[in-house]
Amino acid sequence: MKGKLKKSFFLLFGIATIAMVSGYLMWNKPHKNVKDSNGIKITAIDLYNIFTTDSIRARSKYLNAIVLVSGEVEKVLRNQQNQQVILLKTNTRGSSVNCTLEENSNNIKIGDSILVKGICSGYISGDDEMELPGDVFLIRCYCSIIKPGL
């Protein structure tokens, strides 16, 4: 009887140790370096369209990935945390690619063509009954203006 109890104790101790070490490693996992990484290149219109037409493929390729999105600025605003947010136009009225910036950029204006690099956090659908489309969201973004003729 004591032998079974001893084996059970060591088994539970081993599982608990593995769980604690795994948890510690996950908690201290380094963040993705968005600014210096290469991103998957796509336009804001194409990114929005793929999430609304083939969500399985979109999630497998873009979700939690660093993307480099080109598009036209529809709005520039601030969220509740006072972070600058840029909305990029899509072909669907009322929808956008919503980009939350890491660093403020005072020279971005409505109508500018820009490149935004960030982590795609997915698509949140709107409300069909109220005819509100959803948005694709990017977080931890950095942006630059596309100069005409480049």
mmCIF file of the C-alpha atoms, coordinates in Angstrom:
data_MODEL
# 
_entry.id   MODEL 
# 
loop_
_atom_site.group_PDB 
_atom_site.id 
_atom_site.type_symbol 
_atom_site.label_atom_id 
_atom_site.label_alt_id 
_atom_site.label_comp_id 
_atom_site.label_asym_id 
_atom_site.label_entity_id 
_atom_site.label_seq_id 
_atom_site.pdbx_PDB_ins_code 
_atom_site.Cartn_x 
_atom_site.Cartn_y 
_atom_site.Cartn_z 
_atom_site.occupancy 
_atom_site.B_iso_or_equiv 
_atom_site.pdbx_formal_charge 
_atom_site.auth_seq_id 
_atom_site.auth_comp_id 
_atom_site.auth_asym_id 
_atom_site.auth_atom_id 
_atom_site.pdbx_PDB_model_num 
ATOM 1   C CA . MET A 1 1   ? 0.000   0.000  0.000   1.00 0.00 ? 1   MET A CA 1 
ATOM 2   C CA . LYS A 1 2   ? 2.808   2.418  0.876   1.00 0.00 ? 2   LYS A CA 1 
ATOM 3   C CA . GLY A 1 3   ? 4.493   1.727  -2.478  1.00 0.00 ? 3   GLY A CA 1 
ATOM 4   C CA . LYS A 1 4   ? 1.369   2.763  -4.449  1.00 0.00 ? 4   LYS A CA 1 
ATOM 5   C CA . LEU A 1 5   ? 0.969   5.899  -2.358  1.00 0.00 ? 5   LEU A CA 1 
ATOM 6   C CA . LYS A 1 6   ? 4.618   6.809  -2.875  1.00 0.00 ? 6   LYS A CA 1 
ATOM 7   C CA . LYS A 1 7   ? 4.364   6.286  -6.667  1.00 0.00 ? 7   LYS A CA 1 
ATOM 8   C CA . SER A 1 8   ? 1.163   8.381  -6.809  1.00 0.00 ? 8   SER A CA 1 
ATOM 9   C CA . PHE A 1 9   ? 2.840   11.172 -4.857  1.00 0.00 ? 9   PHE A CA 1 
ATOM 10  C CA . PHE A 1 10  ? 5.868   11.259 -7.177  1.00 0.00 ? 10  PHE A CA 1 
ATOM 11  C CA . LEU A 1 11  ? 3.610   11.149 -10.262 1.00 0.00 ? 11  LEU A CA 1 
ATOM 12  C CA . LEU A 1 12  ? 1.529   14.063 -8.999  1.00 0.00 ? 12  LEU A CA 1 
ATOM 13  C CA . PHE A 1 13  ? 4.682   15.960 -8.003  1.00 0.00 ? 13  PHE A CA 1 
ATOM 14  C CA . GLY A 1 14  ? 6.141   15.412 -11.496 1.00 0.00 ? 14  GLY A CA 1 
ATOM 15  C CA . ILE A 1 15  ? 2.968   16.593 -13.248 1.00 0.00 ? 15  ILE A CA 1 
ATOM 16  C CA . ALA A 1 16  ? 2.749   19.671 -10.995 1.00 0.00 ? 16  ALA A CA 1 
ATOM 17  C CA . THR A 1 17  ? 6.410   20.503 -11.663 1.00 0.00 ? 17  THR A CA 1 
ATOM 18  C CA . ILE A 1 18  ? 5.937   20.205 -15.433 1.00 0.00 ? 18  ILE A CA 1 
ATOM 19  C CA . ALA A 1 19  ? 2.819   22.400 -15.259 1.00 0.00 ? 19  ALA A CA 1 
ATOM 20  C CA . MET A 1 20  ? 4.611   25.078 -13.219 1.00 0.00 ? 20  MET A CA 1 
ATOM 21  C CA . VAL A 1 21  ? 7.648   25.151 -15.514 1.00 0.00 ? 21  VAL A CA 1 
ATOM 22  C CA . SER A 1 22  ? 5.386   25.329 -18.612 1.00 0.00 ? 22  SER A CA 1 
ATOM 23  C CA . GLY A 1 23  ? 3.357   28.139 -17.072 1.00 0.00 ? 23  GLY A CA 1 
ATOM 24  C CA . TYR A 1 24  ? 6.488   30.071 -16.148 1.00 0.00 ? 24  TYR A CA 1 
ATOM 25  C CA . LEU A 1 25  ? 7.917   29.741 -19.667 1.00 0.00 ? 25  LEU A CA 1 
ATOM 26  C CA . MET A 1 26  ? 4.629   30.831 -21.281 1.00 0.00 ? 26  MET A CA 1 
ATOM 27  C CA . TRP A 1 27  ? 4.293   33.842 -18.932 1.00 0.00 ? 27  TRP A CA 1 
ATOM 28  C CA . ASN A 1 28  ? 7.824   34.996 -19.729 1.00 0.00 ? 28  ASN A CA 1 
ATOM 29  C CA . LYS A 1 29  ? 7.656   34.302 -23.463 1.00 0.00 ? 29  LYS A CA 1 
ATOM 30  C CA . PRO A 1 30  ? 9.131   37.294 -25.340 1.00 0.00 ? 30  PRO A CA 1 
ATOM 31  C CA . HIS A 1 31  ? 6.789   39.510 -27.334 1.00 0.00 ? 31  HIS A CA 1 
ATOM 32  C CA . LYS A 1 32  ? 6.963   39.589 -31.117 1.00 0.00 ? 32  LYS A CA 1 
ATOM 33  C CA . ASN A 1 33  ? 9.179   42.380 -32.406 1.00 0.00 ? 33  ASN A CA 1 
ATOM 34  C CA . VAL A 1 34  ? 6.680   43.961 -34.799 1.00 0.00 ? 34  VAL A CA 1 
ATOM 35  C CA . LYS A 1 35  ? 8.740   46.988 -35.774 1.00 0.00 ? 35  LYS A CA 1 
ATOM 36  C CA . ASP A 1 36  ? 11.765  45.063 -37.051 1.00 0.00 ? 36  ASP A CA 1 
ATOM 37  C CA . SER A 1 37  ? 9.947   42.006 -38.449 1.00 0.00 ? 37  SER A CA 1 
ATOM 38  C CA . ASN A 1 38  ? 8.876   41.284 -41.984 1.00 0.00 ? 38  ASN A CA 1 
ATOM 39  C CA . GLY A 1 39  ? 5.138   41.073 -42.441 1.00 0.00 ? 39  GLY A CA 1 
ATOM 40  C CA . ILE A 1 40  ? 2.808   39.296 -44.831 1.00 0.00 ? 40  ILE A CA 1 
ATOM 41  C CA . LYS A 1 41  ? 2.024   41.892 -47.507 1.00 0.00 ? 41  LYS A CA 1 
ATOM 42  C CA . ILE A 1 42  ? -1.652  42.517 -48.310 1.00 0.00 ? 42  ILE A CA 1 
ATOM 43  C CA . THR A 1 43  ? -4.001  45.427 -49.023 1.00 0.00 ? 43  THR A CA 1 
ATOM 44  C CA . ALA A 1 44  ? -6.636  46.489 -46.519 1.00 0.00 ? 44  ALA A CA 1 
ATOM 45  C CA . ILE A 1 45  ? -9.373  45.635 -49.032 1.00 0.00 ? 45  ILE A CA 1 
ATOM 46  C CA . ASP A 1 46  ? -8.005  42.116 -49.627 1.00 0.00 ? 46  ASP A CA 1 
ATOM 47  C CA . LEU A 1 47  ? -7.487  41.464 -45.898 1.00 0.00 ? 47  LEU A CA 1 
ATOM 48  C CA . TYR A 1 48  ? -11.065 42.455 -45.114 1.00 0.00 ? 48  TYR A CA 1 
ATOM 49  C CA . ASN A 1 49  ? -12.448 40.438 -48.046 1.00 0.00 ? 49  ASN A CA 1 
ATOM 50  C CA . ILE A 1 50  ? -10.635 37.240 -47.082 1.00 0.00 ? 50  ILE A CA 1 
ATOM 51  C CA . PHE A 1 51  ? -11.935 37.436 -43.494 1.00 0.00 ? 51  PHE A CA 1 
ATOM 52  C CA . THR A 1 52  ? -15.515 37.928 -44.691 1.00 0.00 ? 52  THR A CA 1 
ATOM 53  C CA . THR A 1 53  ? -15.453 35.296 -47.453 1.00 0.00 ? 53  THR A CA 1 
ATOM 54  C CA . ASP A 1 54  ? -13.125 32.537 -46.180 1.00 0.00 ? 54  ASP A CA 1 
ATOM 55  C CA . SER A 1 55  ? -12.687 32.941 -42.434 1.00 0.00 ? 55  SER A CA 1 
ATOM 56  C CA . ILE A 1 56  ? -11.026 29.543 -41.942 1.00 0.00 ? 56  ILE A CA 1 
ATOM 57  C CA . ARG A 1 57  ? -8.255  30.324 -44.440 1.00 0.00 ? 57  ARG A CA 1 
ATOM 58  C CA . ALA A 1 58  ? -7.953  33.890 -43.129 1.00 0.00 ? 58  ALA A CA 1 
ATOM 59  C CA . ARG A 1 59  ? -7.560  32.792 -39.518 1.00 0.00 ? 59  ARG A CA 1 
ATOM 60  C CA . SER A 1 60  ? -5.016  30.107 -40.367 1.00 0.00 ? 60  SER A CA 1 
ATOM 61  C CA . LYS A 1 61  ? -2.853  32.504 -42.392 1.00 0.00 ? 61  LYS A CA 1 
ATOM 62  C CA . TYR A 1 62  ? -3.294  35.912 -40.729 1.00 0.00 ? 62  TYR A CA 1 
ATOM 63  C CA . LEU A 1 63  ? -4.496  35.488 -37.137 1.00 0.00 ? 63  LEU A CA 1 
ATOM 64  C CA . ASN A 1 64  ? -1.684  36.438 -34.696 1.00 0.00 ? 64  ASN A CA 1 
ATOM 65  C CA . ALA A 1 65  ? 0.653   36.952 -37.659 1.00 0.00 ? 65  ALA A CA 1 
ATOM 66  C CA . ILE A 1 66  ? 2.550   40.137 -38.448 1.00 0.00 ? 66  ILE A CA 1 
ATOM 67  C CA . VAL A 1 67  ? 1.019   41.729 -41.536 1.00 0.00 ? 67  VAL A CA 1 
ATOM 68  C CA . LEU A 1 68  ? 2.063   44.681 -43.682 1.00 0.00 ? 68  LEU A CA 1 
ATOM 69  C CA . VAL A 1 69  ? -1.172  46.286 -44.856 1.00 0.00 ? 69  VAL A CA 1 
ATOM 70  C CA . SER A 1 70  ? -1.423  49.030 -47.463 1.00 0.00 ? 70  SER A CA 1 
ATOM 71  C CA . GLY A 1 71  ? -4.505  51.176 -47.744 1.00 0.00 ? 71  GLY A CA 1 
ATOM 72  C CA . GLU A 1 72  ? -6.176  54.564 -47.664 1.00 0.00 ? 72  GLU A CA 1 
ATOM 73  C CA . VAL A 1 73  ? -6.879  56.302 -44.350 1.00 0.00 ? 73  VAL A CA 1 
ATOM 74  C CA . GLU A 1 74  ? -10.595 56.661 -43.678 1.00 0.00 ? 74  GLU A CA 1 
ATOM 75  C CA . LYS A 1 75  ? -10.372 58.059 -40.119 1.00 0.00 ? 75  LYS A CA 1 
ATOM 76  C CA . VAL A 1 76  ? -7.794  58.938 -37.492 1.00 0.00 ? 76  VAL A CA 1 
ATOM 77  C CA . LEU A 1 77  ? -8.968  58.848 -33.880 1.00 0.00 ? 77  LEU A CA 1 
ATOM 78  C CA . ARG A 1 78  ? -8.023  57.905 -30.312 1.00 0.00 ? 78  ARG A CA 1 
ATOM 79  C CA . ASN A 1 79  ? -9.290  55.033 -28.203 1.00 0.00 ? 79  ASN A CA 1 
ATOM 80  C CA . GLN A 1 80  ? -10.096 55.078 -24.463 1.00 0.00 ? 80  GLN A CA 1 
ATOM 81  C CA . GLN A 1 81  ? -6.437  54.417 -23.623 1.00 0.00 ? 81  GLN A CA 1 
ATOM 82  C CA . ASN A 1 82  ? -5.517  57.522 -25.663 1.00 0.00 ? 82  ASN A CA 1 
ATOM 83  C CA . GLN A 1 83  ? -3.777  55.381 -28.317 1.00 0.00 ? 83  GLN A CA 1 
ATOM 84  C CA . GLN A 1 84  ? -3.971  56.569 -31.897 1.00 0.00 ? 84  GLN A CA 1 
ATOM 85  C CA . VAL A 1 85  ? -6.209  54.404 -34.090 1.00 0.00 ? 85  VAL A CA 1 
ATOM 86  C CA . ILE A 1 86  ? -6.244  54.512 -37.886 1.00 0.00 ? 86  ILE A CA 1 
ATOM 87  C CA . LEU A 1 87  ? -9.153  53.100 -39.860 1.00 0.00 ? 87  LEU A CA 1 
ATOM 88  C CA . LEU A 1 88  ? -8.269  51.910 -43.374 1.00 0.00 ? 88  LEU A CA 1 
ATOM 89  C CA . LYS A 1 89  ? -10.924 51.860 -46.106 1.00 0.00 ? 89  LYS A CA 1 
ATOM 90  C CA . THR A 1 90  ? -12.421 48.662 -47.471 1.00 0.00 ? 90  THR A CA 1 
ATOM 91  C CA . ASN A 1 91  ? -14.941 48.105 -50.261 1.00 0.00 ? 91  ASN A CA 1 
ATOM 92  C CA . THR A 1 92  ? -17.746 47.573 -47.739 1.00 0.00 ? 92  THR A CA 1 
ATOM 93  C CA . ARG A 1 93  ? -19.475 50.713 -46.506 1.00 0.00 ? 93  ARG A CA 1 
ATOM 94  C CA . GLY A 1 94  ? -19.078 51.155 -42.745 1.00 0.00 ? 94  GLY A CA 1 
ATOM 95  C CA . SER A 1 95  ? -16.320 48.559 -42.393 1.00 0.00 ? 95  SER A CA 1 
ATOM 96  C CA . SER A 1 96  ? -12.599 49.079 -41.989 1.00 0.00 ? 96  SER A CA 1 
ATOM 97  C CA . VAL A 1 97  ? -9.276  47.621 -41.003 1.00 0.00 ? 97  VAL A CA 1 
ATOM 98  C CA . ASN A 1 98  ? -8.846  49.011 -37.487 1.00 0.00 ? 98  ASN A CA 1 
ATOM 99  C CA . CYS A 1 99  ? -5.165  49.656 -36.609 1.00 0.00 ? 99  CYS A CA 1 
ATOM 100 C CA . THR A 1 100 ? -4.083  50.589 -33.069 1.00 0.00 ? 100 THR A CA 1 
ATOM 101 C CA . LEU A 1 101 ? -0.678  52.291 -33.164 1.00 0.00 ? 101 LEU A CA 1 
ATOM 102 C CA . GLU A 1 102 ? 2.197   51.769 -30.750 1.00 0.00 ? 102 GLU A CA 1 
ATOM 103 C CA . GLU A 1 103 ? 3.588   55.237 -31.494 1.00 0.00 ? 103 GLU A CA 1 
ATOM 104 C CA . ASN A 1 104 ? 1.590   58.353 -32.328 1.00 0.00 ? 104 ASN A CA 1 
ATOM 105 C CA . SER A 1 105 ? 1.978   59.698 -35.832 1.00 0.00 ? 105 SER A CA 1 
ATOM 106 C CA . ASN A 1 106 ? 0.811   63.297 -36.133 1.00 0.00 ? 106 ASN A CA 1 
ATOM 107 C CA . ASN A 1 107 ? 1.372   63.529 -39.889 1.00 0.00 ? 107 ASN A CA 1 
ATOM 108 C CA . ILE A 1 108 ? -1.276  60.910 -40.924 1.00 0.00 ? 108 ILE A CA 1 
ATOM 109 C CA . LYS A 1 109 ? -4.377  62.478 -42.479 1.00 0.00 ? 109 LYS A CA 1 
ATOM 110 C CA . ILE A 1 110 ? -7.639  61.241 -43.994 1.00 0.00 ? 110 ILE A CA 1 
ATOM 111 C CA . GLY A 1 111 ? -7.042  60.204 -47.594 1.00 0.00 ? 111 GLY A CA 1 
ATOM 112 C CA . ASP A 1 112 ? -3.340  59.364 -47.132 1.00 0.00 ? 112 ASP A CA 1 
ATOM 113 C CA . SER A 1 113 ? -2.056  56.118 -48.606 1.00 0.00 ? 113 SER A CA 1 
ATOM 114 C CA . ILE A 1 114 ? -0.139  54.349 -45.851 1.00 0.00 ? 114 ILE A CA 1 
ATOM 115 C CA . LEU A 1 115 ? 1.590   51.113 -44.885 1.00 0.00 ? 115 LEU A CA 1 
ATOM 116 C CA . VAL A 1 116 ? 0.698   49.662 -41.496 1.00 0.00 ? 116 VAL A CA 1 
ATOM 117 C CA . LYS A 1 117 ? 2.642   46.820 -39.909 1.00 0.00 ? 117 LYS A CA 1 
ATOM 118 C CA . GLY A 1 118 ? 0.988   45.089 -36.966 1.00 0.00 ? 118 GLY A CA 1 
ATOM 119 C CA . ILE A 1 119 ? -0.330  41.861 -35.496 1.00 0.00 ? 119 ILE A CA 1 
ATOM 120 C CA . CYS A 1 120 ? -3.665  40.735 -36.912 1.00 0.00 ? 120 CYS A CA 1 
ATOM 121 C CA . SER A 1 121 ? -5.975  39.970 -33.997 1.00 0.00 ? 121 SER A CA 1 
ATOM 122 C CA . GLY A 1 122 ? -8.885  38.899 -36.201 1.00 0.00 ? 122 GLY A CA 1 
ATOM 123 C CA . TYR A 1 123 ? -12.293 39.891 -37.457 1.00 0.00 ? 123 TYR A CA 1 
ATOM 124 C CA . ILE A 1 124 ? -15.215 40.958 -35.299 1.00 0.00 ? 124 ILE A CA 1 
ATOM 125 C CA . SER A 1 125 ? -18.506 40.728 -37.142 1.00 0.00 ? 125 SER A CA 1 
ATOM 126 C CA . GLY A 1 126 ? -21.049 43.478 -36.935 1.00 0.00 ? 126 GLY A CA 1 
ATOM 127 C CA . ASP A 1 127 ? -24.802 43.214 -36.524 1.00 0.00 ? 127 ASP A CA 1 
ATOM 128 C CA . ASP A 1 128 ? -26.713 41.924 -39.567 1.00 0.00 ? 128 ASP A CA 1 
ATOM 129 C CA . GLU A 1 129 ? -30.099 43.116 -38.242 1.00 0.00 ? 129 GLU A CA 1 
ATOM 130 C CA . MET A 1 130 ? -28.804 46.670 -37.877 1.00 0.00 ? 130 MET A CA 1 
ATOM 131 C CA . GLU A 1 131 ? -26.847 46.341 -41.150 1.00 0.00 ? 131 GLU A CA 1 
ATOM 132 C CA . LEU A 1 132 ? -23.542 47.066 -39.415 1.00 0.00 ? 132 LEU A CA 1 
ATOM 133 C CA . PRO A 1 133 ? -20.551 45.316 -40.986 1.00 0.00 ? 133 PRO A CA 1 
ATOM 134 C CA . GLY A 1 134 ? -17.594 44.132 -38.929 1.00 0.00 ? 134 GLY A CA 1 
ATOM 135 C CA . ASP A 1 135 ? -13.969 45.184 -38.829 1.00 0.00 ? 135 ASP A CA 1 
ATOM 136 C CA . VAL A 1 136 ? -10.579 43.481 -39.045 1.00 0.00 ? 136 VAL A CA 1 
ATOM 137 C CA . PHE A 1 137 ? -8.303  44.475 -36.164 1.00 0.00 ? 137 PHE A CA 1 
ATOM 138 C CA . LEU A 1 138 ? -4.539  45.015 -36.048 1.00 0.00 ? 138 LEU A CA 1 
ATOM 139 C CA . ILE A 1 139 ? -2.705  45.700 -32.789 1.00 0.00 ? 139 ILE A CA 1 
ATOM 140 C CA . ARG A 1 140 ? 0.787   46.968 -31.887 1.00 0.00 ? 140 ARG A CA 1 
ATOM 141 C CA . CYS A 1 141 ? 0.988   48.791 -35.233 1.00 0.00 ? 141 CYS A CA 1 
ATOM 142 C CA . TYR A 1 142 ? 3.604   51.021 -36.825 1.00 0.00 ? 142 TYR A CA 1 
ATOM 143 C CA . CYS A 1 143 ? 2.826   53.052 -39.927 1.00 0.00 ? 143 CYS A CA 1 
ATOM 144 C CA . SER A 1 144 ? 4.412   55.113 -42.664 1.00 0.00 ? 144 SER A CA 1 
ATOM 145 C CA . ILE A 1 145 ? 3.008   57.248 -45.474 1.00 0.00 ? 145 ILE A CA 1 
ATOM 146 C CA . ILE A 1 146 ? 3.396   55.935 -49.018 1.00 0.00 ? 146 ILE A CA 1 
ATOM 147 C CA . LYS A 1 147 ? 4.983   58.695 -51.067 1.00 0.00 ? 147 LYS A CA 1 
ATOM 148 C CA . PRO A 1 148 ? 3.397   59.214 -54.516 1.00 0.00 ? 148 PRO A CA 1 
ATOM 149 C CA . GLY A 1 149 ? 5.467   57.744 -57.317 1.00 0.00 ? 149 GLY A CA 1 
ATOM 150 C CA . LEU A 1 150 ? 7.063   54.964 -55.230 1.00 0.00 ? 150 LEU A CA 1 
# 
